[in-house]
Every structure is written in C-alpha cells, then in structure tokens.
Amino acid sequence: MDAHGGNIYKLEKEFNISKEDIVDFSSNINPLGISEKLKNEIINNMDILQYYPDPEYNDLKSAIARYIGDDTDHIFVGNGAVELIFLYARILKPETALILSPGFIEYSLALNHAGTKIAHYRLNEKDNFYPDIQGLKKEMEKGYELIVICNPNNPTSMFIEPEAVLEIISFADKRNQRVLLDESFIEFVDPAYASSNISLFKKYRNVFLLRSLTKFFAIPGLRLGYAVSHDSGFMKSLKKYREPWTVNQFADLAGRTLLKDKDYISNSVELVSKEKAFLYSALSAVEWLKPFEPFANFMLVKLQADLTSADLKGILQKQGILIRDASNFKFLNNKFVRFAVKNRKCNEKLLNALSNIG
C-alpha cells in the first residue's frame, strides 16, 4: 500500500488510464488548481533558474511575515512541511514524544529516525476524534518532552479551537514541554485565522508552528512550507544544520506570489466550503458510509458494509478513482478511508461510483 495514498503513475500503467482521466481523491490538494497569477509569474521569470536562490530567502520570509503578522527572524522556510518535520526532530532529538493519533505518519517516521520513544494519545471515534483536553493534560503530566498536534488533523479533518490549543500550549510551557503544532491545512478552516493567529502564540517559546503552501495553493510538485518559532536559540540551530538551497527559485517565487493573491484565496475558500458541504451531505445519505464532519478539504469515512478499505480502493481504481486507504493510520483499521474534496464534477463521479457499489 502506498504510504500516502494513491499513486497516479502506478495506476496509469496498471490499468492503462491516462493521468488526465484519473481523479485523485487520495491527495488533499485544492481543487481550484494552480493560481493563474503564479503561472504567469513563472512564465515571465524563467531566467531566474540561471541563478542560485537567495540562501537567506529574505524576500520570501518578508512575504510570509506580512501574511502572518510576525517578524522575519521568527520564520524558517523549507522544501515542504515534511522537510521541516524531519529537521526539527533531527535537531531537537527528544527522548520522548506524545503524538495525537491517528495523525500524519511522517511524525513517527521523523521521530523514529531521531531515536525518540513515541507514545500516542488516542483520538476516539465516539468523540468524532476530538481530543479530551483534560485527559490529554493528564497524560502530558507523565513528562513527555514533545507534544505533536496536527490542527486541523490529518486524516480525521477534526479542528481544535484556538482557545483549546492555547490551553495545551500553556500547560506544556509550564512543564518545559515543547509543542510541534502542524497547521498545514489551516487556510481551509479560516483564512482570517490563518493570517492572524500567530499573535496567539508569540509569548510561547515552546511552540514550533508548521505551515504548508502545498495543500491550499495546489503546488505539491513544487514543495514549499514554513515554520514559525520564537525560540531564537532553536532558530539558530535550524539555520546551522539545514542543507543550503532546499527551496528552489520557483518555490521562492511561488511563496511571494501566492500569499498576496487575495482573489485566489477567497475563491478557494468559497469553492471548498461549498463542495465540502455538498460531499459531506451526499455521503451521509449513503447507508453503508459514515463520514465524520470535516473542517479541512478532506473527510474521514467509515465503511459500514461488508467490504474493507482495500476492497473499496480496488473497486474504485478500476474506474480511474483513487482514494486513501486509511487503515495504516494509528488506531484506524481496514474500515476507514479518506476522501479529498474536489470540484462538483469529480465529486459527483465519486458519488456515482459509490452508488453503484451499494
């Protein structure tokens, strides 16, 4: 099984289906596609490829700083959020970590490479995978060096309100515990919050906040993410131990272009919000499916029929539809799948395929 979902290249060869005819519901990417402004900027700036990127990424960090309302000294850019997760784990090397789970698989992989002893705080289906904050704080009292939170969470699409996140961070801070807060899908919840919530965490040096431009701005092939930290000592360590030029010229250009593309941002939010409501309602009406309320651009679904996630994945891929078999997420089993939110045409194709199964 592909660790992060479908593989369009594999499907193309196995079933002789062109990439253009494959609908990839396993990839949580903005269905609006690439910004036209970015396309034009790349076309008009091809010559930048003959130069090395700015090793300090000053203009890119300035663009991010304006977007989130912080200073460039607190911003670190990387080749997607995943690079930053591995770099953070490699430098911090925590002895112990507690991960809210089910969660993004790369947290465990990065921490395993760092030699960390990992524990998982279970997000329960009966609570729609929302954490029991008091129960979490009680578990944190065991003294974990690092707490890992994905918000909104992947794969459950659950969102923890800012006040509750602050409660967790403050509790951790008093115990000298660090918090890795991954907000890679935050723009799908609320762009206003995404561009202003950094102020909530400014007084906490224990927070390492991650963001990704890959998902919301539909550039998975380009790779761009950033981190925000008010721990000046740790920021110096990041700069010291990272490889040079991991963000290429086009990714640098993309960041500077996309974060000020207000039309693209508002159109994306409108489209995803509308299609998320449509898809959630339609899936809820399918007797053998149990979708969980989504806050991001994807939703976790439990199968209540006599077939497994692998069965459903196999049936749909023959029709050129890829979905995420979620059985390899911690605490999930072979009854869980994840669907991304696409445009209406693609969403209806999925619904039609599912109706033929039922």
C-alpha positions as CSV (number, residue, x, y, z in Angstrom):
1,M,0.0,0.0,0.0
2,D,1.2,3.5,-0.9
3,A,2.0,5.2,2.4
4,H,0.5,8.5,1.5
5,G,-2.4,7.3,-0.7
6,G,-2.8,6.7,-4.4
7,N,0.0,6.6,-7.0
8,I,-1.3,8.0,-10.2
9,Y,1.7,6.8,-12.1
10,K,1.2,3.2,-11.0
11,L,-2.5,3.3,-11.8
12,E,-1.7,4.8,-15.2
13,K,0.5,1.8,-16.1
14,E,-1.6,-0.9,-14.4
15,F,-5.0,0.0,-15.9
16,N,-3.8,1.9,-19.0
17,I,-5.6,5.0,-17.8
18,S,-4.1,8.4,-18.7
19,K,-3.2,10.7,-15.8
20,E,-5.7,13.3,-17.2
21,D,-8.5,10.8,-16.7
22,I,-7.6,9.8,-13.1
23,V,-9.4,11.6,-10.3
24,D,-7.2,11.5,-7.2
25,F,-9.3,11.7,-4.0
26,S,-6.3,10.4,-2.0
27,S,-4.5,13.7,-2.4
28,N,-5.7,16.6,-0.3
29,I,-5.0,19.4,-2.8
30,N,-7.0,22.5,-3.5
31,P,-9.4,21.6,-6.4
32,L,-9.1,25.1,-7.8
33,G,-5.7,24.1,-9.1
34,I,-2.7,26.4,-9.7
35,S,-3.1,30.1,-9.4
36,E,-3.2,31.9,-12.8
37,K,-1.0,34.6,-11.3
38,L,1.6,32.1,-10.4
39,K,1.6,30.5,-13.8
40,N,2.2,33.9,-15.4
41,E,4.9,34.8,-12.9
42,I,6.8,31.5,-13.7
43,I,6.4,32.0,-17.4
44,N,7.7,35.6,-17.2
45,N,10.6,34.8,-14.9
46,M,12.1,31.7,-16.5
47,D,15.5,33.4,-16.4
48,I,15.8,33.1,-12.6
49,L,16.7,29.5,-13.0
50,Q,20.2,30.5,-14.0
51,Y,20.8,32.0,-10.5
52,Y,21.1,30.3,-7.1
53,P,18.3,31.1,-4.7
54,D,18.9,33.7,-2.0
55,P,20.4,31.5,0.8
56,E,18.6,33.6,3.4
57,Y,15.3,33.8,1.4
58,N,14.8,37.3,2.7
59,D,12.1,38.4,0.2
60,L,10.2,35.1,0.8
61,K,10.3,35.5,4.5
62,S,9.2,39.1,4.3
63,A,6.2,38.0,2.3
64,I,5.3,35.3,4.9
65,A,5.9,37.8,7.7
66,R,3.4,40.2,6.1
67,Y,0.9,37.4,5.7
68,I,1.0,36.2,9.3
69,G,1.9,39.4,11.1
70,D,5.2,38.4,12.5
71,D,8.9,39.2,12.1
72,T,11.2,37.5,9.6
73,D,13.6,36.5,12.4
74,H,10.9,34.0,13.6
75,I,10.3,32.4,10.2
76,F,12.1,29.5,8.6
77,V,11.3,28.1,5.1
78,G,11.7,24.6,3.8
79,N,11.0,22.2,1.0
80,G,7.5,21.5,2.2
81,A,6.4,20.9,5.8
82,V,7.9,17.3,5.7
83,E,11.4,18.6,5.4
84,L,10.8,20.8,8.4
85,I,9.3,18.0,10.5
86,F,12.4,15.8,9.9
87,L,14.8,18.8,10.5
88,Y,13.0,19.7,13.7
89,A,13.2,16.1,15.0
90,R,16.8,15.7,14.0
91,I,17.9,18.9,15.9
92,L,15.7,18.5,18.9
93,K,16.2,14.8,19.4
94,P,13.6,14.5,22.1
95,E,13.9,11.4,24.3
96,T,10.1,11.1,24.5
97,A,7.1,12.4,22.4
98,L,3.4,12.1,22.6
99,I,1.5,12.3,19.2
100,L,-2.2,12.9,19.0
101,S,-3.3,10.0,16.8
102,P,-4.5,9.0,14.3
103,G,-2.2,11.5,12.7
104,F,0.2,12.2,9.9
105,I,2.6,9.2,9.5
106,E,5.7,11.4,9.0
107,Y,5.7,12.5,12.6
108,S,6.5,9.0,13.8
109,L,9.0,8.4,10.9
110,A,10.9,11.6,11.7
111,L,11.0,10.9,15.5
112,N,12.0,7.3,15.0
113,H,15.0,8.5,13.0
114,A,15.8,10.7,15.9
115,G,15.8,7.8,18.3
116,T,12.7,9.1,20.2
117,K,10.5,6.9,22.3
118,I,7.0,7.6,21.0
119,A,3.6,7.3,22.7
120,H,0.2,8.0,21.1
121,Y,-2.7,9.9,22.7
122,R,-5.8,8.3,21.2
123,L,-8.5,10.4,19.5
124,N,-11.7,8.4,19.8
125,E,-14.3,7.7,17.2
126,K,-17.1,8.2,19.7
127,D,-15.9,11.8,20.2
128,N,-15.6,12.4,16.5
129,F,-11.9,12.2,17.0
130,Y,-11.9,15.4,19.1
131,P,-9.4,15.2,22.0
132,D,-10.4,15.2,25.6
133,I,-8.4,18.2,26.6
134,Q,-8.4,17.4,30.3
135,G,-7.5,13.8,29.6
136,L,-4.7,15.0,27.3
137,K,-3.3,17.2,30.0
138,K,-3.3,14.4,32.5
139,E,-1.3,12.3,30.0
140,M,1.1,15.2,29.5
141,E,1.8,15.1,33.2
142,K,3.9,12.0,32.6
143,G,6.6,14.3,31.3
144,Y,6.9,13.9,27.6
145,E,9.5,16.1,26.1
146,L,7.5,16.8,22.9
147,I,3.7,17.0,22.2
148,V,2.7,16.7,18.5
149,I,-0.6,18.2,17.3
150,C,-1.9,18.4,13.8
151,N,-4.7,21.0,13.5
152,P,-6.9,20.6,11.5
153,N,-5.9,16.9,11.9
154,N,-5.0,14.6,9.1
155,P,-6.7,12.2,8.5
156,T,-9.7,13.0,10.7
157,S,-10.3,16.6,9.5
158,M,-11.0,17.5,13.1
159,F,-10.3,21.0,14.3
160,I,-9.3,22.1,17.8
161,E,-10.4,25.7,18.6
162,P,-7.7,28.2,19.3
163,E,-8.6,28.6,22.9
164,A,-8.1,24.8,23.5
165,V,-4.8,24.8,21.6
166,L,-3.6,27.7,23.8
167,E,-4.6,25.8,26.9
168,I,-2.5,22.8,25.8
169,I,0.5,25.0,24.8
170,S,0.4,26.9,28.1
171,F,0.1,23.7,30.1
172,A,3.1,22.3,28.2
173,D,5.1,25.5,28.7
174,K,4.8,25.3,32.4
175,R,6.3,21.8,32.3
176,N,9.1,22.7,29.9
177,Q,7.5,20.6,27.2
178,R,7.7,21.6,23.5
179,V,4.8,21.5,21.1
180,L,5.0,20.8,17.4
181,L,1.8,22.3,16.0
182,D,1.2,21.4,12.4
183,E,-1.3,23.8,10.7
184,S,-0.7,22.6,7.1
185,F,-4.5,22.7,6.3
186,I,-5.4,25.8,8.3
187,E,-6.4,28.0,5.4
188,F,-9.2,25.6,4.6
189,V,-10.7,26.2,8.0
190,D,-10.5,30.0,8.2
191,P,-8.1,32.2,6.1
192,A,-8.6,35.1,8.5
193,Y,-7.4,32.9,11.4
194,A,-4.6,31.6,9.4
195,S,-3.2,35.0,8.6
196,S,-3.6,36.3,12.2
197,N,-3.4,33.6,14.8
198,I,0.4,33.7,15.1
199,S,-0.2,36.5,17.6
200,L,-1.8,33.9,19.9
201,F,1.5,32.1,20.3
202,K,4.0,34.9,20.4
203,K,4.8,34.7,24.1
204,Y,5.4,30.9,24.0
205,R,8.9,29.8,23.0
206,N,8.0,26.2,23.3
207,V,5.9,26.2,20.1
208,F,7.2,25.2,16.7
209,L,4.4,26.0,14.2
210,L,4.3,24.4,10.8
211,R,2.5,25.6,7.7
212,S,2.4,24.2,4.1
213,L,1.7,26.1,0.9
214,T,1.5,22.7,-0.9
215,K,-2.1,21.9,0.0
216,F,-4.1,25.2,-0.1
217,F,-2.2,26.6,-3.0
218,A,-2.1,23.4,-5.0
219,I,1.7,23.1,-5.6
220,P,2.6,19.6,-4.4
221,G,5.1,19.3,-7.2
222,L,6.9,22.5,-6.2
223,R,7.2,21.9,-2.4
224,L,7.1,24.8,0.0
225,G,6.5,25.2,3.7
226,Y,7.5,27.4,6.6
227,A,7.8,27.2,10.3
228,V,7.4,29.9,13.0
229,S,9.2,29.9,16.3
230,H,10.0,32.5,18.9
231,D,12.8,30.4,20.3
232,S,15.8,32.3,18.9
233,G,18.3,29.7,20.1
234,F,16.5,26.9,18.3
235,M,16.1,29.1,15.2
236,K,19.9,29.5,15.1
237,S,20.3,25.7,15.3
238,L,17.9,25.3,12.3
239,K,20.0,27.6,10.2
240,K,23.2,25.9,11.3
241,Y,22.2,22.3,10.5
242,R,20.0,22.6,7.4
243,E,21.2,21.9,3.9
244,P,21.6,25.0,1.7
245,W,19.1,25.9,-1.1
246,T,16.4,23.4,-0.3
247,V,13.8,25.9,-1.6
248,N,14.3,26.5,-5.3
249,Q,13.8,29.7,-7.3
250,F,10.3,28.8,-8.5
251,A,9.2,27.8,-5.0
252,D,10.6,31.1,-3.7
253,L,8.7,33.0,-6.4
254,A,5.5,31.0,-5.6
255,G,5.5,31.9,-2.0
256,R,6.0,35.6,-2.7
257,T,3.2,35.5,-5.3
258,L,0.6,33.3,-3.7
259,L,0.4,34.8,-0.2
260,K,-0.8,38.1,-1.7
261,D,-3.2,36.5,-4.3
262,K,-6.4,37.5,-2.4
263,D,-8.7,36.5,-5.3
264,Y,-7.3,33.0,-5.4
265,I,-7.6,32.7,-1.6
266,S,-11.2,33.8,-1.4
267,N,-12.2,31.8,-4.5
268,S,-10.6,28.7,-3.0
269,V,-12.4,29.1,0.3
270,E,-15.7,29.6,-1.4
271,L,-15.3,26.5,-3.6
272,V,-14.0,24.2,-0.9
273,S,-16.7,25.3,1.6
274,K,-19.5,24.7,-0.9
275,E,-18.2,21.3,-2.2
276,K,-17.3,20.1,1.3
277,A,-20.9,20.7,2.5
278,F,-22.2,19.0,-0.7
279,L,-20.0,16.0,-0.4
280,Y,-20.5,15.5,3.3
281,S,-24.3,15.7,2.9
282,A,-24.3,13.3,0.0
283,L,-22.0,10.8,1.7
284,S,-24.1,11.0,4.9
285,A,-27.1,9.8,2.8
286,V,-25.3,6.6,1.7
287,E,-26.5,3.9,4.1
288,W,-23.2,2.0,4.3
289,L,-21.0,5.0,4.8
290,K,-20.3,7.1,7.9
291,P,-18.5,10.3,7.2
292,F,-17.1,12.4,10.0
293,E,-17.7,16.1,10.0
294,P,-14.8,17.7,8.0
295,F,-13.2,21.1,8.8
296,A,-10.4,20.8,6.2
297,N,-10.6,19.9,2.5
298,F,-11.0,16.1,3.2
299,M,-13.1,13.8,5.3
300,L,-12.6,10.5,7.0
301,V,-15.2,7.9,6.2
302,K,-16.0,4.6,7.9
303,L,-17.3,1.7,5.8
304,Q,-20.4,0.0,7.3
305,A,-20.8,-2.6,4.6
306,D,-19.2,-6.0,4.1
307,L,-16.1,-4.7,2.4
308,T,-12.7,-3.4,3.5
309,S,-10.9,-0.2,2.7
310,A,-8.6,-2.2,0.4
311,D,-11.7,-3.7,-1.3
312,L,-13.2,-0.2,-2.0
313,K,-9.9,1.2,-3.1
314,G,-9.5,-1.7,-5.6
315,I,-13.1,-1.3,-7.0
316,L,-12.7,2.5,-7.5
317,Q,-9.3,2.5,-9.0
318,K,-10.5,0.3,-11.9
319,Q,-12.8,3.3,-12.7
320,G,-9.9,5.8,-12.5
321,I,-10.7,7.0,-9.0
322,L,-8.0,7.0,-6.3
323,I,-8.9,7.1,-2.6
324,R,-6.8,6.9,0.6
325,D,-6.9,3.6,2.3
326,A,-6.7,4.9,5.9
327,S,-6.0,1.5,7.6
328,N,-2.3,2.3,8.2
329,F,-3.0,5.3,10.4
330,K,-2.6,4.6,14.1
331,F,-5.8,3.4,15.8
332,L,-7.7,3.1,12.5
333,N,-8.5,-0.2,10.8
334,N,-9.5,-1.6,7.4
335,K,-12.9,0.0,7.6
336,F,-11.6,3.6,7.2
337,V,-11.0,5.6,4.0
338,R,-10.3,9.3,3.4
339,F,-11.8,11.3,0.6
340,A,-10.4,14.7,-0.5
341,V,-12.9,17.4,-1.5
342,K,-12.8,18.0,-5.3
343,N,-14.9,20.1,-7.7
344,R,-18.5,19.2,-8.4
345,K,-17.8,17.1,-11.5
346,C,-15.3,15.0,-9.7
347,N,-17.3,14.7,-6.5
348,E,-20.3,13.5,-8.5
349,K,-18.2,10.9,-10.3
350,L,-17.2,9.5,-6.9
351,L,-20.8,9.5,-5.6
352,N,-22.0,7.8,-8.8
353,A,-19.3,5.1,-8.4
354,L,-20.2,4.6,-4.7
355,S,-24.0,4.3,-5.5
356,N,-23.3,1.5,-8.0
357,I,-21.5,-0.4,-5.2
358,G,-24.3,-0.1,-2.8
